[in-house]
Amino acid sequence: MKGIIDRFEGEFAVVEQEDRVIINVPRHVLPREAKEGDILILSNGEYQIDPSETAKRKKRIEELSRELWE
């Protein structure tokens, strides 16, 4: 499973999965450094941040934002 952390609500992270289904993931099962916008991968029953995909997504969002203001 892959997903994006949309936001945090109390003890849960609201995660949008690849199939656009929204799930609530308990914060305590995520890596401590997890933040909004991070791409998560569920591997072997453990959530991990995909730094490469997270960086690509952030760069794409910055490009789109820049295009809006040109």
Wavefront OBJ file of the C-alpha trace (Angstrom):
o trace
v 0.000 0.000 0.000
v 1.105 3.514 -0.791
v -0.489 6.637 0.560
v -0.018 10.334 1.289
v -0.394 11.849 4.745
v -3.049 14.496 4.217
v -3.209 15.763 7.795
v -3.122 14.814 11.435
v -6.236 14.743 13.597
v -5.533 14.000 17.229
v -3.963 10.572 17.524
v -4.485 9.720 13.850
v -2.946 10.529 10.484
v -5.491 10.934 7.701
v -3.960 9.078 4.753
v -5.152 9.067 1.154
v -4.317 5.738 -0.451
v -3.442 5.252 -4.120
v -7.029 4.223 -4.859
v -8.203 7.539 -3.294
v -9.685 5.797 -0.271
v -9.119 7.790 2.927
v -8.007 5.880 6.014
v -7.081 6.859 9.565
v -3.738 5.474 10.709
v -2.787 5.641 14.387
v 0.133 8.055 14.819
v 2.051 5.638 17.017
v 2.543 3.174 14.127
v 4.132 5.822 11.872
v 7.783 6.866 11.912
v 8.330 9.710 14.400
v 9.492 12.079 11.655
v 6.322 11.569 9.544
v 4.683 14.829 8.480
v 1.907 16.083 6.222
v 2.671 15.434 2.561
v 4.925 12.431 3.165
v 4.454 9.391 0.956
v 4.018 6.250 3.053
v 4.633 2.661 2.083
v 3.262 -0.256 4.077
v 5.887 -2.978 3.904
v 5.988 -6.118 6.047
v 3.289 -4.671 8.302
v 5.325 -1.536 8.976
v 4.841 2.008 7.660
v 7.885 3.670 6.131
v 8.372 7.062 4.509
v 9.447 6.986 0.866
v 11.858 9.956 0.763
v 12.346 9.787 -3.007
v 8.627 9.861 -3.839
v 7.994 12.510 -1.172
v 10.687 14.749 -2.731
v 9.280 14.225 -6.243
v 5.777 15.125 -5.057
v 7.003 18.235 -3.246
v 8.953 19.390 -6.327
v 5.921 18.857 -8.583
v 3.676 20.852 -6.241
v 6.221 23.694 -6.164
v 6.372 23.701 -9.985
v 2.580 23.809 -10.269
v 2.411 26.609 -7.730
v 5.047 28.603 -9.594
v 3.158 28.144 -12.871
v 0.022 29.585 -11.288
v 1.780 32.857 -10.493
v 3.631 33.327 -13.804
l 1 2 3 4 5 6 7 8 9 10 11 12 13 14 15 16 17 18 19 20 21 22 23 24 25 26 27 28 29 30 31 32 33 34 35 36 37 38 39 40 41 42 43 44 45 46 47 48 49 50 51 52 53 54 55 56 57 58 59 60 61 62 63 64 65 66 67 68 69 70
